[in-house]
């Protein structure tokens, strides 16, 4: 009987995990499951844990490709996605999205629907385990409450993403058996949704153990970190305003209170749980230019070597080879010379100048784009195609990006093809360097002159879609920087916040911040932003930072101005953004469009003002 029950359960969880396509309809993207659950399931702690694992697997594809969202910033180019309508197992929520810096807010209707699918799946676990608690034996109560806590943390994360993009959104906590159950829901004001998310995070913090019970499972630090992040965003919206959301009225006092509360939560994460940066935040070894036998510790933070490391406070697990649950980081970040990968994501030219000097601790002389066929192109000081121009930079530069003549291991059919030098616009060609024959990195997916090393596997044995890295959605380094931001907004630079920012800088082998960088709140904020750009590159944060700080105009210029060209290392113009862009486009970048299809089905859904 036990085996029959688990066969039935496997069918149910298949619908839960993969329901994003095959068991889906409209907003909820899920058919009802409660009748089977009541009759044949929800009997033991193991049943509840198994269902929770299904919820994790269902929510994971809503967050584990957030690197695409970095395309909304200025330092990452996303030229498409490997998430397609036929690739159900890995995140159709990202499919059809627009990952350019402008004009993207009307392209996330699918993300909206899939997020609500995640809401319903977590509601399914919460509701049924709460029913179990009504008759549970006393010794089972703590574990069942912890399961509810994890499900509420996941639900809070999903709703947090919804309000970050759309502001006021429908809110429900019951299991919806069909779309008829939610088809008349009006949008709940963001203040109420925020309070409900806070209640979920509070419950999770109270009930979760200090350390997650297994790989990818959340503990108290995750709940605290997300609660702090929610309060930090709330503080920013109240401080900088959100005029595109008509129901929201900023309040300076609310901003101060939220910054203070966020700082308290981050402080607890930092000091109360024994968490440390990966490999104690030490820079590690670094090879000379044009070699890659020794890479900095920061590089390994984004490989399975860091799985279950304390720095990754919350990470979504992947199954690896043969599981049909692998991550696709190689496919998205590497070129064809690496297991036939497709390089959907690449660094823009402008990121290189953000990496500071390990000698001065400040920005180096700006790189000069030059064509390598021109006289002096490969040898001129500060030339972008002169490898020596990248000497003595933040160690995270070599760990994150590759420029001309940098090496990585080529891969084909799960075997190494040897070292492959990256040379922009020189694809899959035979070349001899210092008497050694190579075949160059094969990709035309970059138009900047750089490719990523971050997330790139430097070893054989796994296909492009078979990674087993735990993708981080909350890291300790991020918490350090958010704590510094929150305290700085209220108190200005403080000694402990400066120390934490310097710890993040130390992993790049940078000296401590100069006094001028911490002289006042504005200077320190600029230093914090600099570290967020470098430390969190391609992890999905920059677009959200730009929006919550209302920094579009600062980054891209005012409406109806000349805009900004994106160029490459050879000096060629590639894309021009925000040229003669009207104010309405800026407004539409600050808040996303409520999907018209959902409004057609639900007459009670209003539209955000810039989209009327």
N, C-alpha and C positions, 0 to 999 in steps of 0.2 A: 504493500500500500504506500509505503514511504516513497518508493521509486516512482510510482505512478504520479504521486503528488508533485514530485520535483520535475517530472516531464511536463506536466501541466504548467507548473511555475515557469519552466524555461520558455514555454510559449508566451506566457504573459510578459516575462521580462524582455523577450525579444521585441514585443510590441512597445514596451517601455523604452528600451534602449534605442531601437531602430525605428520607432514609430514616427520619426521625423519625416519619413517618406511613405512607407507602406501601410501604416495604420493611422493616417492623418487626414484631417479635414479642417480647412479654414483656420481660425485663430488657434484652437487648442492643439491641433496636430496630434490628437490621440483619441482612440475609442475608449468607452467605459470599461473598467476592469473590476469594479468593486464587488459585483455579485460573485464572481469566482473567488475573489479574495476572502469574502466572508464565509463561504461554504467550504473551501478547500485549503485555506492558507491562514496565516496570521495566528498560528498556534504556539509557536516557540520563539525564543530569542534568536535562534538560527534563521527562522523564517524572516523575522524583522531585519536582521543583518543582511540577508540575501537580497531583500527588496531594496534596502538602502544602497547596496552596491549597484543595483540597477539604476537608482536615481543618480548616483555619481556618474555612471557611464552615460546617462542621458544628458546631464548638465555639462559634462566635459566638453562636448563639441560646440558649446556656446561660448567657450573661453580659450580653447587651446590653439586657436589660430589668430589670436589678437594681434600678432605681428603684422597682419594685413592692415590693421587700423593705423599703424604708424605711417602709412601712406597719406594720412590726413595732416601730417606734419611736414616739415621742410627737409628732413634728412634721409628719408627712406622713399624709394620708388617701388610701388607695387604695380606691376604691369598686367595683372590679372590674378587668378587664383587657381589652385589645383582642386578646389572644392567645386564639384559640379553636380548637376541634378542626378547624375547616375552614380555618384559616389556617396551612398547613404551613410556609410559607417563613419565618415570623418568630417561631418560638419557642414551640411547644406545651409546652415544659418548664414554663412559667409558668402554663399553663392549669389551672384548678381549684384553684389555690393560695389560701390564706387569708392576707390581708394586713392583718389587724387586729392590735392589740398583744397580744392574748391568745387562747389556744385555737387556735393555728395549726399546731401540730406534727404533726397527723395529716392534713394536707392537701397533702402534697408527695410523694405516691407517684409521680406522673408525673415530677416533677423527678428523683427517684432513678433512675428507669428511663432517662430521657434523658441524665443524666450518665454512666451506664454505656454508653450508646450512644456518647458522646464518647470514653470510654476505649477502646472497641473500634476506633473510627475512627483514633485516634492510634496504637494498637497496630498497626493495619494498615500505616500508613506506616513506623513504626519498624522493624518486622520485615522488611519488604520492602527498605527502603533498607539495612539492615544486611546483608542478603543481597547486595545490589549491591556493598557495600564489600569483600566477600570476593574479588571478582575485578576491582575497579575499577582503572583506571590511576592511578598516583601523583598525577597532576595533577588528578584528579577527586575525590580523597579529601577535601580540606578542604571543598569545597562539599557533598558528600554528608553528611559529618559534621555540618555546620552545619544541614542539613535535618533530620537526626535530632535535633539539639539543639532546634530549634524545635518539633518534634513532641513531644519529651519535656517541654518547657516547658508546652505545651498539656495534655499528660497530667497533669503535676504540678498544674496549676491545677484540673483537674477533680477529681482525688483530694483536693486541698486543700479544695475546696468540699464534697465528700462527708464528710470527717471533721469539718469545721466544723459540719455539721448532724446527722450520725448517729453520730459517734464511731468505734467499730469498724466496719469495712466489709470486704466481700470484696475481695481484691486479686489481680489477674492482669495479666500482661504479654504473653500470647500472643494471637494472633487466635482468637477464638471463632467457629467456623463455624456453630454453632447454639446454642440455649439449653441443649442437653444438655451442652455443654462447660463450663458454669458452674453448672449446676443443683444441684451438690452442694457448692459452695464454702462453707466456713464463714467467719464474720467474722474478719478478721485484726485482732489487737490494734492499737490506734491508734499505739502506739509504733513498731511495725514498719512500718505504712503511712507514718507520718511520715518514718521513715528512708529509705523507698523514694522518697518525694516529694523528699526532700533530695538523693538520688542523681540524680534526674532534673534538678533545678535545678542541681546541681553540673556535670553533663555539659553542660547548656545554656550555663552560664557559660563553661566551658572552650572550647567549640567555636563559639559564636556570634561574629560580628563585632561591633566596637564599635557600629556603627550598622546597623540593619536594612536589608536589601538592597532594600526597596521599601515602598510604603505599607502600613501595617498589619502589617508583618513585624517580628519582634522582634530586638533586639540584646542585648549583654551587660547593659546597665543593667536591662532587663526581668527577666532571670534573677536578677540580684542583688537587685532590689527584691522579687520574689516569694519568694526565699530568705529575705530579711530578714523579710518579713511572716509567713512560716511560723514562723520562730523567735520572732517577737514573740507570735504566738498560743500557741505552745508554752509560752513563758514565762508568759503569763497563765493558762493552764490549770493550770500547776504552782504558780503563786502563789496564785490565788484558788480553785483546786479545781474539780472537775467531778464531784460526788458522784453524779450521775445516771448516769454511765458507770462501772459497777462494776469494770471491768478496769483503770481508770486510778487510779494512786496518786500524788498530787501530791508534789513534791520541791522544797523551797526552794532547794537547791543547783542543781538542774536549771533552775529559773527564772532564777537569777542568770546562769548560763552562757548560757542562751538569750537573755536580754536583752542581754548583752554581745556575743554573736555577731550578733544582729540589728542592734545599733547599728553594728558594724563594716561590715556590708553596706550599710546605709543611708548611712553616711559615704562609702563608696566611690562609690555612685550620685551623691551630692551633689557630690563634689569631683573625681572622676577622669575625667569624660566631658564636661565643658563644658556641662552642662545648665543652663538658666535658666528661670525662670517665664515664662509667656506675657506678651509685651510687657514683659519685664524686671520683671514684678511691679508695674508702676506702676499707680496707680488709674485714670488716664485722665480723660476729661471726664465730667461729669454734668450733666444738664439740671435745671431747676427743677422743683418739684413740679407734677404734672399735665402735664408735657411729656416727650417721649421722642425728640427729634431727636438728642440726645447721650446715649449710654449708657456706663457704665463699661466698662473693659477686661474685667472679670470676665464681663460678659454675653457678649462675643464669644468667650470661651473655650469656650462651649458652642454655637457655630455653626461652619459649615464654614470660617470664617476661621482657625480654630485647627487645621484638619486638618494633620497631620504636623509640628505645632509640637513643639519639644523637651520642653515640659512634659508632653505626653501620651506617657509612656514606653511604654505599651502601650494600643493602641486598636483596636477592631474596625471595619473599614471597611464601608461600605454603598454600594450602587451608584447610588442616586438615581433620577431620573425615567426611566421606560421600561425599567428593568432587572429589575423584580420582586425586587429586592434592597435596596429602600430601607428606612431606619429609619422608625419610626412615632412619633417624639417629638412631632410636632405633634398627631397624633391623640390621644395619651395626655395631653398637658399643656395643650392649648388647648380652647376651647369651639366651639360651632357657628358662631360668627361668623368662625372661622378655618378655612376649607375644610371646614366640616361636621364639625369635630373633636368629640371626645366627653368630654374632661376626666375621664379615669379617675383622674388623680392631682392632688391639690391640697394646698396648705399648710394646716396647722391654725392656729387662732388663736394658739396659744401660741408659735409661732416668732417672731412679730413682736417680742416683748419680749426675744428673745435678741440682736437687733441693737443694738450698743452705740453710744454717742455719739462722734462724731468730735471733739467738744470736750473731753470728760473722759476718753475712752478706757475708760469703764466703762458699766455698765448705766444706761439712762435711767429716769426715773420710769415705773412700770408704766402701760400703757394702761388706760383705763377703758371697758368696753363700754357703749355708749349707743345707743338707738334714734334714728335720724335724724329721726323725726317729733316727738320730744320737744323741748321748748324748750332751746336751747343744745346740742343734740346735735352739730351740725356746727361749733360754734365753741368749745365748752368746752375748756380746756387739758387735754391728755392724753386727750381723747376718742378712742376707736378709730375713729370715723367722721369726725373732723376731720382733713382732709389735712395740716394744719400740725403735727399730732402726730408726723409722720414726718420732720420736718425735721432735718438735721444728724445723720443716722444713717450707720452703716457703708455705704459705697458698694455693697457686695454686697447690701444690702437692695433697692435700686431695681433692681439687675441680676437679682434672684432672684424677687421676688414683686411683685404689684400689689395696691394697696388702692384705696379709692374715689377716682375721678377720675384715676387713672393711665391712660395711653394705650398702646395697641399698634395695629399695623396690621391692620385687618380684611382677610380674604382670601376670595375666592370665584372658582371657575373659573380658578384660576391668575392672578388679577388682584387688584390692591389695591382695596378698597372704602373706603379712607381711614381716618383715625384713628378708633379705637373706644374710648371711655372705659369702664372697668370701674366699675360701681356695683352693689354687692351687692343682689340681689333685684330689680334693675331690668333685665330682660332684653329686648334687641332693641327698645328704646323710643327714640322721637325725643326729643332733648333739646338745649337750647341752652345753651352755656357761653361766657360773655364774648362774646355775639353770634354765635357760630359754631354751626351746626347739626351734630349728630352723631347716630348710632345707637349705642346702648349695646351693650357686649359681651354676647353671647348665650350664656348657659349657666346651667343650674341644677345643675351638677355639683359646685359648692362649697357647703359648709354652714358655712364658717368666716368668710366675709367677705373672703377673699383667693383669688387664683389665682396660678399661676406665670408669671413672665416667663422664668425660666431654661428653656432648651431651646426657647423659642418663636421661630420664624422671623419676623423683622420685615420680610420682603420677599416679593414675589410670584414665581410661576414654578414652584413645586413643590406637588404635592398633599400631603394629610395623611399619606400613606404612602410618599412619594417622597423622603425626606430622604437626604442624602449625608454626614452628619456621622459622624466616626470616634468611636464611643462609647468613653469612657476607662474602662479597668479598672485602670489604674495611672497616677497623676499625680504629678509632682514635689512638689507641695504636700502631698500625702498622705505622701510619703516624708519631707519635712521634719518633719511632725507625728509620724510613727511614730518617727523618730530621737529627737525630743525626749522622747517617752514612754519609749522604751527606756533612754536615758541617765538620765532622771530616776528610773526605778525602781531603778537601781543606785547612782548618784552624787548624786541630788538635782539641783536646777537647776544647769546649767553655762552658761558664757557663750555657747558656740557654739549650744547648743540654744535659749537665749533669743533669740539673734539670728535663728535660723530661724523661730521662732514670730512674731517681730516682722515678718519679711519677709512672712509670710502675712497678718498684720494690715494691713500697709502697702497691699496691693492693695485693701483696704476704706477706705483713707485714715484709718486709725485711728492714734493715737499709740502709741508703744512701751508695753509693759506697765509698770505701776507696780511699785515695789519690793515692795509688799505681795503682788503676784501671783506673785512669784518668791522669796518669803521662805523657803519650805521645799518639800519634795517634794509635800505634799498641795495646797498653794496652786497650785503650778505645774501639777500634774496637772489641777486644775480649769480652769486657763487653756487647757491643751492640749485638754481635752474641749470647752470652749467653741468653740475654733477648728475642731475637727472637726465640730461641729454646724453651724456656719455655712458653712464652706468646702466641705464634702462633702455638703451638703443635697441629697437626692433623687438620690444616686448609688449608693445601696444599701449604705451602711456602718453606719448607726446600729444596726440590729437586731443585727448581728454584734458591734458594740462593747458593747452592753448585755449580751449573753450572755457574751462572753469576760471582761468585768469583773465578772460576776455582780451586775449593777446593777439588776435588775428591782425588787427591794424598795426600793432607793433612789429609783428613778424613779416607781414606782406605789404604794408603800406596802406594808406587811406583809400577809400572808394574813389573811383574815377581818376586814379593816378596811373603811372606808367607800368606798374607791376614789376615783377622780378623774373629775370631769365634764370633757368637752371642750365648749367654748362657741363662740359666734361674736361678731363685732364688735358685734352688737345686744344682747348679753347673754343670749341664749337658750341653754339647755342643749341639747346635740346628742347626745352619747354618754357613757355612764358606763362606765368600765373598772375591773375588779378590785374590784368591790363584793362583799364577803363571799366572796372567791375562796379556795378551799381551797389548801393548800400543794401538793397534787398537781398542780394546774394550773400553778403556777409551775415545778415540776419538769419538766412536759411542755413548757413553753416553752423550757427550757434544752437539751433534746435531742429530736430528732424521732423519730417512729415508723417503725420498719422496716416497709415496706409489707406488709400481711397477704397480699396476692396473691403476693408473692415468697416469703413463708414457706410458703404452701400448696404452691408448686412445689418449694421447697427445704427439706427437713426439718432441714438443718443450720444454718439461719439462726435465731439467737436473737433475742429482743426486748429493747429497752431497758427497764430496770426500771420507769420511771414509766408504761409502757404495758402492763404485764402485768395 
